[in-house]
Amino acid sequence: MKAQRMLVGAVMVAVFVTCFALGMAHAQAPREYPDLSAWADNTWFKVTLTVTLYHFDGIAVKPKPSAPVPRSMGTAYINITNWENSSHVLTANIWAKEDGVWLPFFEGLKITYFAGSDLKFIGSALLETPDDVTMGLIFVFTGNKYLAGPKAGKFILGGVTKLSTIGGSMLEIDNAEDTPTEPTLKERWAGSATISGPMVPESSLPFPPTP
C-alpha cells in the first residue's frame, strides 16, 4: 500500500511539473504579427455601404433629432494595394460611381492591424474626405484558402472570403454659402456606417483599374 501511495504521488508530481512547464512555454512564446501580404496581392472587394444618420438642422438646433433611418449608399470597390510589415498597415483604394463613371473616390486608406490571425483579423481606419465627411471604421477580414490543387494557397471566392465591419461612425458637416436672401445654413449629420461584401476577381470589375 505504501508503495502504491508513493507511485501515485510520483505521478501527480510528474503531471504538475509537465503542466507547469507547458504553461511557462506558452506564456513565454514570442508573439509575432501575422504576415498579411497575401491580402495585398491586388485583391478586390465588392462592398455595400450603409449609413444610419441623425440629421441636425444646425448648430444648437434640434438637440434631440428624430429616429435615424438606415440608407444604402450603393456599391463600392475596395482594392488592397500594399502591406507594410514594419508598421502593420494595409493600404487600400476605394472606387465609387459618380455621375455614371467609376472613379477612385479615396486613395491611400490606411487600415492598421489590431488583432487576429492571417485568415481572420480586424483593423481600424479613419477616412476623411475634402467635403467634410469623416468615417471611423473597424474592418473584419475573413479569408479561406484552397489547401490543394492548382489553386492551393489562393483565396476562395464566391462569398467565402469577405470584408465587413463591426463598428463604424460617420460625421458630415455641410456649411452652405451665404446667399442674398438666405443666411448660411449649417447642417450636421452624425451616425454609424457599415461596409460588407465579398472578395471578387479583377476580371469582374465594371471599370478598368488604374495600372
C-alpha positions as CSV (number, residue, x, y, z in Angstrom):
1,M,0.0,0.0,0.0
2,K,2.8,2.4,0.8
3,A,4.5,1.6,-2.5
4,Q,1.2,2.4,-4.2
5,R,0.8,5.7,-2.5
6,M,4.4,6.6,-3.4
7,L,3.7,5.7,-7.1
8,V,0.5,7.9,-7.1
9,G,2.4,10.8,-5.6
10,A,5.2,10.5,-8.1
11,V,2.7,10.5,-11.0
12,M,1.0,13.6,-9.6
13,V,4.3,15.4,-9.2
14,A,5.2,14.5,-12.8
15,V,1.8,15.8,-14.1
16,F,2.2,19.0,-12.2
17,V,5.8,19.6,-13.5
18,T,4.7,18.9,-17.0
19,C,1.7,21.2,-16.9
20,F,3.8,23.9,-15.3
21,A,6.5,23.6,-18.0
22,L,3.9,23.7,-20.8
23,G,2.3,26.8,-19.2
24,M,5.6,28.6,-18.9
25,A,6.5,27.7,-22.5
26,H,3.1,29.0,-23.7
27,A,3.4,32.2,-21.6
28,Q,7.0,32.9,-22.9
29,A,6.3,32.1,-26.5
30,P,7.1,35.2,-28.6
31,R,4.0,36.9,-30.1
32,E,4.5,37.7,-33.7
33,Y,2.3,39.7,-36.0
34,P,0.8,37.7,-38.9
35,D,2.0,38.2,-42.4
36,L,-0.9,39.8,-44.3
37,S,1.0,40.3,-47.6
38,A,-1.4,37.8,-49.4
39,W,-4.2,40.2,-48.8
40,A,-2.3,42.9,-50.7
41,D,-1.8,40.8,-53.8
42,N,-4.1,43.1,-55.9
43,T,-7.2,41.9,-54.1
44,W,-10.6,43.5,-54.7
45,F,-13.8,43.5,-52.6
46,K,-17.2,44.5,-53.9
47,V,-18.9,46.1,-50.9
48,T,-22.2,47.8,-49.9
49,L,-22.0,50.9,-47.7
50,T,-25.0,51.6,-45.4
51,V,-25.2,54.6,-43.2
52,T,-27.7,55.3,-40.3
53,L,-27.7,59.0,-39.6
54,Y,-29.2,61.6,-37.3
55,H,-29.9,64.9,-39.0
56,F,-29.3,68.2,-37.2
57,D,-30.7,71.3,-38.9
58,G,-27.9,73.5,-37.5
59,I,-25.7,74.4,-34.5
60,A,-27.7,74.4,-31.2
61,V,-30.8,73.4,-33.1
62,K,-32.8,70.2,-32.7
63,P,-30.8,68.7,-29.7
64,K,-32.9,65.6,-30.0
65,P,-33.4,64.7,-33.7
66,S,-35.9,62.2,-35.0
67,A,-35.0,58.5,-35.2
68,P,-32.4,57.7,-37.8
69,V,-33.2,55.6,-40.9
70,P,-30.6,53.2,-42.5
71,R,-29.8,54.3,-46.0
72,S,-27.8,52.4,-48.6
73,M,-25.1,54.5,-50.2
74,G,-24.7,52.0,-53.1
75,T,-21.9,49.7,-54.2
76,A,-18.2,50.5,-54.0
77,Y,-15.0,48.5,-54.7
78,I,-12.1,48.3,-52.3
79,N,-8.7,47.4,-53.6
80,I,-6.0,46.3,-51.2
81,T,-2.7,47.5,-52.7
82,N,0.0,47.1,-50.1
83,W,1.0,45.6,-46.7
84,E,3.7,47.3,-44.7
85,N,5.1,44.7,-42.3
86,S,7.0,47.1,-40.1
87,S,4.0,49.3,-39.3
88,H,1.4,46.5,-39.7
89,V,-0.7,48.6,-42.1
90,L,-2.7,47.6,-45.2
91,T,-3.2,50.3,-47.8
92,A,-6.4,50.4,-49.8
93,N,-8.1,52.5,-52.6
94,I,-11.9,52.9,-52.7
95,W,-13.7,53.2,-56.1
96,A,-17.2,54.6,-56.3
97,K,-19.6,55.6,-59.0
98,E,-20.1,59.4,-59.6
99,D,-22.3,60.7,-62.4
100,G,-22.3,57.3,-64.0
101,V,-18.5,57.0,-64.0
102,W,-16.4,54.8,-61.7
103,L,-13.6,56.9,-60.1
104,P,-11.1,56.4,-57.3
105,F,-13.2,58.0,-54.5
106,F,-10.5,57.7,-51.9
107,E,-6.8,56.6,-52.3
108,G,-4.3,55.5,-49.7
109,L,-6.7,54.5,-46.9
110,K,-4.6,53.1,-44.0
111,I,-6.0,50.0,-42.3
112,T,-4.0,49.3,-39.1
113,Y,-3.9,45.7,-38.0
114,F,-5.3,45.3,-34.5
115,A,-5.8,41.6,-33.7
116,G,-6.3,38.2,-35.2
117,S,-4.7,35.7,-37.5
118,D,-3.7,35.9,-41.1
119,L,-7.1,34.5,-42.2
120,K,-9.3,36.4,-39.7
121,F,-8.3,39.7,-38.3
122,I,-9.6,43.2,-37.6
123,G,-8.1,46.6,-38.4
124,S,-9.0,50.2,-37.8
125,A,-9.2,53.0,-40.4
126,L,-10.1,56.7,-40.4
127,L,-11.4,58.1,-43.7
128,E,-11.6,61.9,-44.1
129,T,-12.8,63.5,-47.4
130,P,-12.4,67.1,-48.5
131,D,-16.2,67.6,-48.3
132,D,-16.1,67.3,-44.5
133,V,-17.1,63.7,-44.2
134,T,-15.3,61.7,-41.5
135,M,-15.7,57.9,-41.1
136,G,-14.1,55.7,-38.4
137,L,-14.3,52.0,-39.3
138,I,-13.3,48.7,-37.7
139,F,-12.8,46.2,-40.6
140,V,-13.1,42.4,-40.3
141,F,-11.2,40.4,-42.9
142,T,-12.4,36.8,-43.1
143,G,-10.5,34.5,-45.5
144,N,-10.4,30.9,-46.6
145,K,-7.8,29.4,-48.9
146,Y,-7.6,26.3,-51.1
147,L,-5.5,23.7,-49.4
148,A,-4.6,21.6,-52.5
149,G,-4.8,21.6,-56.3
150,P,-3.7,24.2,-58.8
151,K,-5.2,27.0,-56.7
152,A,-3.5,25.9,-53.4
153,G,-2.8,28.9,-51.3
154,K,-5.2,31.2,-53.2
155,F,-8.2,32.8,-51.5
156,I,-11.6,31.0,-52.1
157,L,-14.0,33.5,-53.7
158,G,-17.8,33.2,-54.2
159,G,-18.6,34.9,-51.0
160,V,-16.3,32.8,-48.8
161,T,-13.6,35.4,-48.4
162,K,-15.1,38.7,-47.4
163,L,-14.8,42.1,-45.8
164,S,-17.1,43.6,-43.2
165,T,-17.2,46.0,-40.3
166,I,-18.1,45.5,-36.6
167,G,-18.2,49.2,-35.8
168,G,-18.1,52.5,-37.6
169,S,-19.0,56.1,-37.1
170,M,-19.8,58.8,-39.6
171,L,-19.9,62.6,-39.3
172,E,-20.7,65.1,-42.0
173,I,-20.7,68.9,-42.0
174,D,-22.4,70.9,-44.6
175,N,-21.9,74.7,-44.3
176,A,-23.6,76.2,-47.3
177,E,-22.5,79.6,-48.7
178,D,-24.4,82.7,-47.8
179,T,-26.9,84.0,-50.4
180,P,-28.5,87.4,-50.8
181,T,-31.8,86.0,-49.3
182,E,-30.6,83.2,-47.1
183,P,-28.1,83.1,-44.2
184,T,-25.5,80.4,-44.0
185,L,-27.1,77.0,-43.4
186,K,-25.1,74.9,-41.0
187,E,-26.2,71.3,-41.2
188,R,-24.8,68.3,-39.4
189,W,-25.2,64.5,-39.7
190,A,-24.0,62.0,-37.2
191,G,-24.4,58.3,-37.0
192,S,-23.0,54.9,-37.9
193,A,-21.7,53.3,-41.1
194,T,-21.3,49.6,-42.1
195,I,-19.5,48.0,-45.0
196,S,-19.8,44.4,-46.2
197,G,-19.1,42.4,-49.3
198,P,-17.1,39.5,-50.8
199,M,-13.7,39.4,-52.4
200,V,-14.1,39.3,-56.2
201,P,-11.8,38.7,-59.2
202,E,-10.3,41.7,-61.0
203,S,-12.0,40.4,-64.2
204,S,-15.4,41.1,-62.7
205,L,-14.8,44.9,-62.2
206,P,-17.1,47.2,-64.2
207,F,-14.2,49.5,-64.9
208,P,-10.6,49.2,-66.0
209,P,-8.4,49.5,-62.8
210,T,-5.6,52.0,-62.9
211,P,-2.3,50.3,-63.6
